[in-house]
Amino acid sequence: MASTSSQSLAALADAALVDQARKGDQQAFTELANRYAAKIFRLARHITRNDQDAEDTLQETFLKAYSRLDQFQGNSSFYTWLVRIGVNESLMKIRRRKDGKFVSLDEEIETPSGALARELPDGGEDPEELFGRRELRDVLAEAIDGLPETYRTVFVLRDVEGLSTEETAEMLGLSISAVKSRLLRARLQMREKLRRRLKTNVQQKENYM
């Protein structure tokens, strides 16, 4: 069977690509991976708080997805199915840790560092403005990393990845009320962490001046 061109693959919907990948078209699965690799890495990084673990999780997620394509029923979007695999792999990474550096599965959840990056335009701002934006991203990333894992994961799925409450509940094996409760606590903790951090930054700048 002649391979499909990259241009024509890019025009296909996920469901059509999954169908072709099931028939042995590796280029179709590569197109799916290209579409979602950055998002899955960001998700894994938010949950594991470790770049190497996120890279490992990214590879394991797509390997499992490829080997389990026949299990994808189409009841949800391919991306939601992929996120479910990514979340499970990320949580397994946390459980396997033995170095004691990270908080257990009672940690909190993540915040809009990725969303912020999408909102910030690229290009030609002056160095002071660029530094200020990078500093704000660092503050947000630090606040996300400081959340307990249980809250962080819910926050990432809802507020960063944009999944619905119902999808998040199904993915994590939680009730809808538990998802809402954890998301509220995550947002409140994020607000307080950011308030304290930004207040400290302002005070430090005033003292410097």
Secondary structure, 3 states (H helix, E strand, C coil): CCCCCHHHHHCCCHHHHHHHHHCCCHHHHHHHHHHHHHHHHHHHHHHHCCHHHHHHHHHHHHHHHHHCHHHCCCCCCHHHHHHHHHHHHHHHHHHHCCCCCCCCCCCEECCCHHHHHHHCCCCCCCHHHHHHHHHHHHHHHHHHHCCCHHHHHHHHHHHHCCCCHHHHHHHHCCCHHHHHHHHHHHHHHHHHHHHHHHHHHHHHHHHHC
